[in-house]
Amino acid sequence: MDFSDAVVRRAGRPQAQRGGELSPLAVLERSAGVSRSEPGGMDPVVVLTGLGGVARAQSLARRGVTRHALRRALAAGAVERIRPGWFCVPDVDPELRAAAELGVVLSCVTLARRRGLWSERAQAVHVAAEPHARLMRETAARVHWAAALVPRDPTMIEDSLVNALAILAACQPYEHALAVWESALSQGLLDLDVMRRLPLGPDARRVLADARPFADAGTETVVMSRLRWMCLPMRRQVWIAGRRVDLLIGERLVVQVDGGHHVDAQRLADNEHDARLTLMGYHVIRIGYRQIFEDWVTVQDLIATAIAQGLHRARPGAARG
């Protein structure tokens, strides 16, 4: 992936190695007692693949890759030099390669997406660097010049999840940040007690105070966040009629949120569940992803009108789940 379509003014150029200096790989080999001419050693392709396809020379040397083996792999085209001190396999993940080229780490919404957390569609690539760092070239990526809460290993090109979530809280709208944090909580990837002990900024503190590990999808978090002004009891992932419902407002108003791929067998099962809920005295409003993010006014009006009619209250004699 090439991020070079736009200019980041703080971009710089990598310094050329001074004549007579040993490369980082050669320095480590010498300290480890490895001969430069030694033909043996670990296969660079195998080691690189185990490291995700891209790595610094120091990481390769520590794992037994000799200078001779690396040169052979480079000559054969099995390994490519990204920039001085960094190498990759030809089919490496484009985002990882671009991060190594820039001298940054993948972070914020990009790291969240790569970790399988909820993310809004069509997000640009976000990277992070220390405040006084400089880029190796120009880039169109969103660069966050932010000091790391958790120290960054210089051999890594993906930020820690804690750093990424802290950056994300300041970068994204509140409800989107909350959806990502709750997605991490629901997957067991985030410890709220740990986050409370960190020197978080005000945006991250706000998200931390509101985050709950109950959302099944980020869209549920967004919907509930937007409806809090109604000051009504709202519960997520409540078990009714043999299945969970996304959001229960009051006692009887069910809001079901469909994902982006809600089709075929899933839709049939949901239609059956909606019918069972109706027979039990619940009122069901089903909404989709595009309605939430492109037509929220209509969605909110439907829910507010249902509440005005008292459809969130239990009727005498109605069955319970």
N, C-alpha and C positions, 0 to 999 in steps of 0.2 A: 504494500500500500504506500503510495507516494503522497506525502503531506505538503508538497512544495508549491501549491497553487497560489498561496498568498504569503505575505511577508510578515515575519515577526522581527521587529526592529532590533531586538537584543541578540539576534543570531550572530555567531562568530565562526571562525574557522579553526579546525584542529591544528595544533602546533606540529610541525614536522619534527621527526626524531633527529637529534643532533648527531653529527658524524662521530663514529667511534663508540656511541652508547649501545649497550645491549638492549634488546627488546625485553619486554616484561616476561615473555616466555623463556628467553635465554637466561635471564637472571634467576628465575625460579629453578630452571634445570641445573644451573651451576650450583645453587645452594643445596639442591637435592642430590648432587653428585652424579647427574646424568650427563653423559657425553653428547656433544652436539652431533657427532657423526654416528651415533648409535642408531642402527636401522630398526631396532625393535620398538617396543612400547605399545600402548593401547591404540586401537583404531580410532582416528579422530572422528569419523562419521558416527561410529557407535557411541562415543562419548558425547558428541554434540546432540545426537538424537535423544539420549537420556537426559540431557539438560534442556530439552524443549526446542532444540534446533539452532540455538544461538548461545554463544558464551564468550567470556573474555579469555585472553591467553592464559592468565593466571589460573583460571578454573580448569582449563585443559591440562596444564602442566601438573597441577595437583593430582589429577586423575591418571597420570602416567602417559600423557601424549607427548612424545618427543618432538623436537624441532624438525628432525628429519622426516618423521611420519607426517607431520603437518605440511611440510613442503611438498611431499609426494602427493598428498590429497589435494592440495591447491593446484598443482600442475595437472592432475588428472581431471580437475573440474568437480571433484566430489565434495570439496569444501570451498567456500568463497570468503574473501576478506571483506568485511563490511567497512571498516576503517581501522587505523592502526590499533592493534590490541584486541580487536573483536572479529569473530569468525562465525560462519553459519553454514548450514547445509542449503543447497539450492532451493529446495521446496519448503523452506521455513515459513511459518505464519507471517504474512506481510506486515501485520501490526507490530510483531516482535522485532522484525528486521528494521522497520522504520524507527522504532524507539531506540534501538541500538545506534542507528545512523545519527540520530539527533542528540544522543547523550541524555535521554530522559527516561522516565518510567511511565508505563501506562497506568492511569489512575482515574479517579472520579467515576463518571457514568460508564466509561469504557471498561474499567476494571470490574465494575459491578456487573456489566453485561457478560463479561468473560467468566465470571464466577456463577453465572446462572441466576442472578437476581433479576427482579422486575426492572424493566427499563422502558422508557417511552420510545416509540419508533423513530427512526431516521435521525439519530443523534450523531453529531460530529465526533471525531476522535478527540479524547481528552487525555492530556499527559501532564506530568508534574516534574518540577525541578526545584532545587534549593534556590532561595532568593538571589544569591550572588553567583549562581551558575551561568553558563552561557551555552547556547545551542551550537551544534556543529554545522548546521545549515539552516536556511529559511524553511518555514513550515506554515501550512494552513491549519494545523491542529490547534485546538484550544490549549494553551499552555498555562498551567497554574504555578506561579512562582510562590511556593509555600514551603515553609520549614516543616519537616516531618515530625509528627508526634512520636511515632515509632521509628527509631533510626533505620535508614535505608542501607541495605547491603549494596556496596558499589558493583557487585557482580550481578545484581538482579535488574531486570528491566520491567518488572511488574511490581507496583506498589503493594504494601500490605493492605488488607481490607480495612483495617482501622483508619489508616491514613486516607484511603480513598473515600470512605464514608464521611470523614470530617470535612474533606474538601467538597464533596458532593452537597453537603448540607448548606454550604455558603454559595454554591454555584447554581443549584437548581431551585425552582419554586418550592415553597414549603411542602405542599401536598405531595409533590413528586419525590422529594427527599424522604419524607415520612414513609412513602410506599416502598422505597428501596430498603430503608432501615428495617421495616417490618418484614420484608421479604427475607432479609438476612436473619432476623430473629426466628422466623418460622422454620428456616432450614437449619437452625442450630449453629449458625456461623458467627453470631455476635453475642457477646456477654455484656449485658447492661451494667453489671457491677464494675467490670473493667473500664467501660466507657465513662462511668461516673467519676472514676479516679484520675482521669486524664484532663489536662488543661485545655478543654474544648473552647471554641469560640462561641459567641452568643447564638448563632444560627444552629450549630450542632447541639447546644444545650437545650434549645427549644424542641428540636426533634427528639432528643433523648427523653425529655420529660413526657412527651406524648406517645412515644412508640410502645406498641403492645404486640406480643407474639401470637396474635390470633388470626391475622389475615391470611387467607389462602392465596390471594392474588393482589397485586398492587392496585388494581382498579377498585377493589373493595375499600382499600384504605382511602383512596381519593374520594369516593362517594361519601363515606362516613365523615371525612374531614369537611366536606362541603355542606353537610347537613347538620353539623353540630349547632349552628345558630338556632335551630328549632327547639333546642333544649328539651328533647324527648328521650326517653330510654331507648338506647340502640345496642343491640348485641350482634356480634358476628359469629358465623359458623355454629349456629344453633341446630341441634338435631331435632327434626320434626318429620313425621311420617316416613321414617326409615332412612332419611338422608339429611345431610346438612343443608341449611339455607345460608346464603351469603350474608344477608343483613335482615334482622327482625327489628322493626320500629314499633315501639309500644308492645302490645300483646298480639296483634293480628296482621300487621302490614309487613309483607315479605318483599324485599327487593332482591332480585336475582340478577347477577352480573355475568353476561356471556363473554367468553374470551374471543380472541380474534379468529379461532378455528372451530367455531361452534357449529358442527354440521352432523348430518346423518344419524348414526346410532346415539350419539350424545344428545342431539336435539330431541329425538324420540323419547329417550329416557327422561329428559327434563320436562317435556310436555306432559308425560304421564304423572310425574311428581307434582307439577303445577295443578293438574286436575284433582289429585288426591288432597292437596292443600286447600283447594277451593271447597271441596266436599266437607272438609273439617272446619270450615268457617274462616279461613284465612283469605286475605286479598293479596294477589300476587302482581307485582309490577316487574317485568323483565326488560332489562336494558342492555345495550351492547357497547363495545369499546368506542366506536365512532360517535355514538350519541353522547357519551361521557365527555369526550374531548372536543367534539365539534358542534354539539347541540345541547349543551348543559341546561340552557334556559328552559327548553321544552321538558327535559327530564325533571328538573326541579319543580316545574309547574304541575306535572302529573302527580308527583309525590305530595306536594303541598295541598293540591286539590283533594287527594285521597284522605289526608289528615283532616282537612276542613270538614269532610263528610263523616268523620269519626271512624273511618275504616281501620284505624290502628287500635281501636278498642275492642275488647271481647264482647260478643253479644251473649245474652243469657241463654244457657243451654248449649253453647257451642262446644264442640269436642276439642280436647287438648292433645298435643303431640306426645 
